[in-house]
């Protein structure tokens, strides 16, 4: 592979340095247009990917965070669709946000990550579970886009309500490309943790871990409801999931 010419590296560094500087002095008209385009793109990412977080910011703070991003942050994934992730990394490490504001930003990043996940979610077949089948042959698989989070607020559609205690949620995408969330009880958190620790879990191995809090019938009923909602999949043992 040929080495990159030093002149090209120098010109690229000069260009990126000029873009990062928020001054219009000594810039060509074309470069000023390009700088405006870059800053406009960052504004769009901030307002469209993080609308709830962005709505809490003053115009001055939006401008300030974008300038901090351009001047100080060395991106790890420079592709365009990773700008949102890079912005979150910056805010976690270099900007002093309140716990609430940072949690709101990270929550909206989870929604973004679930939405763009390359994982495919297939429609679920309709099932009726016989207890004997459940004990001997059922295999449980989590939705491949699933992310479980704890938030200091309650979700309410596209909005939220601050809460004094953290609330646990399962956030995932269904086969219709809808982003869904489910509130998790402590018992459901424990169950989802058990399920997400491996690619699949057989029902016969799952039941003993929860025999202290639910019967076989109640666990089967919970799994069936969430199979229908595409949070998890119930499959016969040995069947391929590809």
C-alpha positions in Angstrom: 0.0 0.0 0.0 1.3 3.4 -1.0 2.1 5.9 1.8 0.0 9.0 2.0 2.0 12.0 0.7 3.1 14.4 3.4 1.7 17.3 1.5 -1.8 15.8 1.5 -1.6 15.1 5.3 -0.5 18.7 5.9 -3.3 20.1 3.7 -5.8 17.9 5.4 -4.6 19.0 8.9 -4.8 22.7 7.8 -8.3 22.2 6.5 -9.6 20.5 9.6 -7.9 23.1 11.8 -9.6 25.9 9.9 -13.0 24.2 10.1 -12.6 23.9 13.9 -11.9 27.6 14.4 -15.0 29.7 14.9 -13.7 32.8 13.1 -14.3 34.0 9.6 -11.1 36.0 9.4 -8.6 34.9 6.8 -10.9 32.3 5.3 -12.0 32.0 1.7 -15.7 32.3 0.9 -15.8 28.6 0.1 -14.2 27.6 3.3 -16.7 29.8 5.3 -19.6 28.1 3.6 -18.0 24.7 4.5 -17.6 25.7 8.1 -21.2 26.8 8.3 -22.2 23.5 6.7 -20.3 21.5 9.4 -21.8 23.5 12.3 -25.2 23.2 10.7 -24.9 19.4 10.5 -23.9 19.3 14.2 -26.9 21.4 15.1 -29.1 19.0 13.1 -27.7 16.0 14.9 -28.2 17.6 18.3 -31.8 18.7 17.7 -33.0 15.6 15.7 -31.2 12.8 17.5 -31.5 14.3 21.0 -34.7 16.4 20.9 -35.6 16.1 24.6 -32.1 16.9 25.7 -31.8 19.7 23.1 -35.1 21.3 24.2 -33.5 21.8 27.7 -30.6 23.8 26.3 -30.4 27.5 25.7 -29.2 28.7 22.3 -25.9 29.8 23.9 -25.3 26.3 25.4 -26.0 24.6 22.1 -23.5 26.8 20.4 -21.0 26.3 23.3 -21.3 22.4 23.2 -20.8 22.4 19.4 -17.7 24.5 19.7 -16.3 22.3 22.4 -17.0 19.3 20.2 -15.2 20.8 17.2 -12.2 22.2 19.1 -11.4 19.4 21.6 -13.0 16.1 20.7 -10.9 13.5 18.9 -13.4 11.2 17.3 -13.0 7.5 17.4 -15.6 6.7 14.8 -15.6 9.5 12.2 -18.4 8.2 10.0 -21.4 10.6 9.8 -23.9 8.3 11.6 -21.5 8.0 14.5 -21.5 11.8 15.2 -24.2 11.3 17.8 -22.2 8.6 19.6 -19.1 10.9 19.6 -21.2 13.8 21.0 -22.3 11.6 23.9 -18.7 10.5 24.6 -17.7 14.2 24.7 -20.6 15.1 27.1 -19.8 12.2 29.4 -16.1 13.1 29.7 -15.6 16.8 29.2 -18.8 18.7 30.0 -20.2 19.0 33.5 -23.9 18.0 33.1 -26.4 17.3 35.8 -27.3 13.6 36.4 -30.7 14.2 35.0 -29.5 15.9 31.8 -26.8 13.3 31.2 -29.4 10.5 31.7 -31.7 12.1 29.2 -28.9 12.4 26.6 -27.9 8.8 27.2 -31.5 7.6 26.9 -32.0 9.3 23.6 -28.7 7.7 22.4 -30.1 4.3 23.3 -33.2 5.1 21.2 -30.9 6.1 18.3 -28.7 2.9 18.7 -31.8 0.6 18.7 -33.1 2.4 15.6 -29.9 2.1 13.6 -29.0 -1.4 14.8 -28.2 -3.6 11.8 -29.8 -6.6 13.6 -32.9 -8.0 11.9 -36.0 -8.7 13.9 -38.3 -11.3 12.4 -42.1 -11.5 12.9 -42.9 -13.9 15.6 -45.0 -17.1 14.9 -48.2 -17.4 16.9 -47.7 -19.9 19.8 -49.7 -21.6 22.4 -47.5 -23.1 25.1 -48.3 -26.4 26.6 -46.6 -26.8 30.0 -44.9 -30.1 29.1 -43.5 -28.5 25.9 -42.3 -25.5 27.8 -40.4 -27.6 30.4 -38.8 -29.9 27.9 -38.4 -28.2 24.5 -38.7 -24.4 24.7 -35.6 -22.2 24.0 -35.7 -18.5 24.9 -33.9 -15.8 22.8 -33.8 -12.1 23.5 -34.7 -9.6 20.8 -31.3 -8.8 19.1 -31.8 -5.0 19.4 -32.7 -5.1 23.1 -31.0 -2.6 25.5 -32.0 -2.6 29.2 -31.6 0.7 31.1 -32.3 2.4 34.4 -33.6 6.0 34.2 -34.3 8.7 36.8 -37.6 9.5 35.1 -40.7 7.7 33.8 -41.3 7.4 30.1 -44.6 8.6 28.7 -44.8 8.1 25.0 -42.4 10.7 23.4 -42.1 12.5 26.7 -41.0 11.8 30.3 -41.7 12.7 33.9 -38.9 13.2 36.5 -38.9 10.5 39.2 -37.3 10.3 42.6 -36.3 6.7 42.0 -34.8 5.0 39.0 -37.1 3.1 36.7 -35.9 0.1 34.7 -36.9 -0.3 31.0 -36.4 -2.7 28.2 -36.0 -0.8 24.9 -36.1 -2.6 21.6 -37.2 -2.5 17.9 -39.9 -4.8 16.6 -40.3 -6.4 13.2 -42.4 -3.3 12.0 -39.3 -1.1 12.8 -41.1 0.5 15.8 -39.1 1.5 18.8 -40.9 0.1 21.9 -40.2 0.2 25.7 -41.5 -1.9 28.6 -41.2 -1.1 32.3 -39.5 -3.9 34.1 -40.2 -4.9 37.7 -37.2 -6.1 39.8 -38.2 -9.7 39.1 -38.4 -9.0 35.3 -35.0 -7.2 35.5 -33.5 -10.3 37.0 -35.1 -12.5 34.3 -34.0 -10.3 31.5 -30.5 -10.2 32.8 -30.5 -14.0 32.9 -31.8 -14.2 29.3 -29.4 -11.6 27.9 -26.3 -13.2 29.5 -26.2 -15.8 26.6 -27.4 -16.2 23.1 -30.3 -18.5 24.2 -31.6 -20.2 27.4 -33.6 -23.4 27.6 -36.7 -23.2 29.7 -35.7 -26.2 31.7 -32.6 -24.2 32.9 -34.5 -21.0 33.3 -37.3 -22.3 35.6 -35.2 -23.4 38.6 -33.6 -20.0 38.8 -37.0 -18.4 39.3 -38.9 -21.2 41.2 -38.7 -19.0 44.3 -40.9 -16.3 42.8 -43.1 -17.8 40.1 -44.6 -21.0 39.0 -44.0 -22.8 35.7 -47.4 -21.6 34.4 -46.8 -17.9 35.4 -43.4 -17.9 33.8 -44.7 -19.5 30.7 -47.5 -16.9 30.5 -45.0 -14.0 30.9 -42.7 -15.4 28.2 -45.7 -16.0 25.8 -46.9 -12.4 26.2 -43.4 -11.0 25.5 -42.9 -13.4 22.6 -46.1 -11.8 21.1 -44.6 -8.4 21.7 -41.3 -9.5 20.2 -39.3 -8.7 23.3 -38.1 -12.3 23.3 -38.6 -15.4 21.0 -39.7 -18.8 22.0 -38.3 -21.6 19.8 -38.2 -25.4 19.9 -34.8 -26.5 21.0 -32.4 -27.2 18.1 -34.1 -25.0 15.6 -31.9 -22.5 13.7 -32.5 -18.8 14.5 -30.8 -17.4 11.4 
